[in-house]
Amino acid sequence: MDKLTVVHANELVEASYSLSINEMRVIALACTKVDSRKESCGEITISVNDFAKAYGITNKRVYGDLRDSVRAIMRKPVKLFDCEKNKFLEFAWLVKNEYEVGEDGSHVKIQFSPLIEPYLFELKERFTQIDFKFAARLNTPFSFRLYQWLKKSEKLKKAKENQTISVVLEVDWMKEQAALSGYERWDNFKNRVIQPAVDKINTETDISVIYEPIRSGRAIHAVKFNYVTEAAVFAKPVRPRLKRRPKVVKGSHEEGVWMRKNLSLLLDYEKALKEYDNKAKLDIKDVERIVEYSAICDHVTYERAKKELLARRKKAA
């Protein structure tokens, strides 16, 4: 995942649309599978395993969430403003979707609308490119949108200010483009939308952001963001200490709770290890534990870990 990118024309970055975090994740992952220099890419397949691995998802509803997200995207338009013609345009993201549970693995297939393709393909100028590995760590629609808006100005000379990149975004514009309703009070918008997004961007991506409100009279009408790009250096994660098995009956509810807790610890550690070094592997004993624990609650993880375990045992034989 380290070298994957998401590329959108700037008009699409600034467009207005309402997508949930899973729906945005479908679009982002699909965009990593296309070559933005080509005219189009036709049908795109996203497997359940790809989706789960890309976003570190471990629950049993991955296929259902993926399928439902694609269905929802079909019903949600994206609204762009054509500056030259001074009018708004609404396009569908997709013209086709299908989903299937099969022997080769559950998956969905989608195809972008021909009207949206010019904003995804043959992009020679005025586009924003972000690293997928950072976008994948963002967990709200607004944090994803804000990260894109900030990165859009990264290479603009006029955005440089005292060795930082400066971006001013109007409050009403942000709400409109991110399809946010409510949050009339500034402190409510700041505490529930802006601050959580900035915190997530600062801890999970390659930029460090600070911001300050801009007043017009007594009202706050815009926010000034300043950020610097930093080398993303992550310390090698330390394996967590697993919970001791309680003295309970095998197959009991209490044993299940213990197994789920340890599974969560191991999966979080595995994800952190891959982010540090995508070639790193868990100790084979931990893979065995994941197979054991996931068998009772997470079919996707169970199948993936079992396959890895068999391959590693065969290689070691």
Number of C-alpha atoms within 10 A of each C-alpha: 15 12 8 14 21 23 25 25 23 20 17 20 20 20 19 21 18 19 20 16 16 19 20 20 23 19 19 19 22 20 22 17 15 20 17 22 11 11 14 17 16 11 13 17 16 18 20 23 18 13 20 17 15 17 18 16 16 20 15 14 14 19 22 12 15 24 22 14 20 23 17 13 21 15 10 16 17 18 19 19 16 11 9 6 7 8 9 11 12 16 14 17 21 22 13 14 18 13 20 14 12 8 6 8 11 19 20 18 17 22 19 22 15 15 13 17 19 16 18 24 20 15 19 9 8 10 16 22 14 16 17 20 20 19 23 19 18 22 17 16 19 25 23 23 21 19 21 21 19 20 20 21 17 19 11 11 9 11 16 16 12 8 10 16 22 22 21 17 17 15 17 13 14 19 17 15 19 20 14 15 8 8 14 10 10 15 12 12 16 15 12 12 17 18 15 15 22 21 14 17 23 15 13 17 20 17 20 17 19 14 16 11 18 16 11 9 7 6 11 15 16 18 19 14 18 22 21 15 14 10 9 13 8 11 9 12 14 9 14 11 9 14 11 9 11 10 8 10 9 9 9 9 11 14 16 15 12 16 24 17 13 22 24 16 17 22 19 15 17 20 17 19 21 17 17 16 13 12 8 11 12 15 8 13 10 17 21 16 16 26 23 15 23 24 17 13 16 19 17 22 24 20 15 14 21 18 12 16 19 12 11 13 10 9 8 7 5
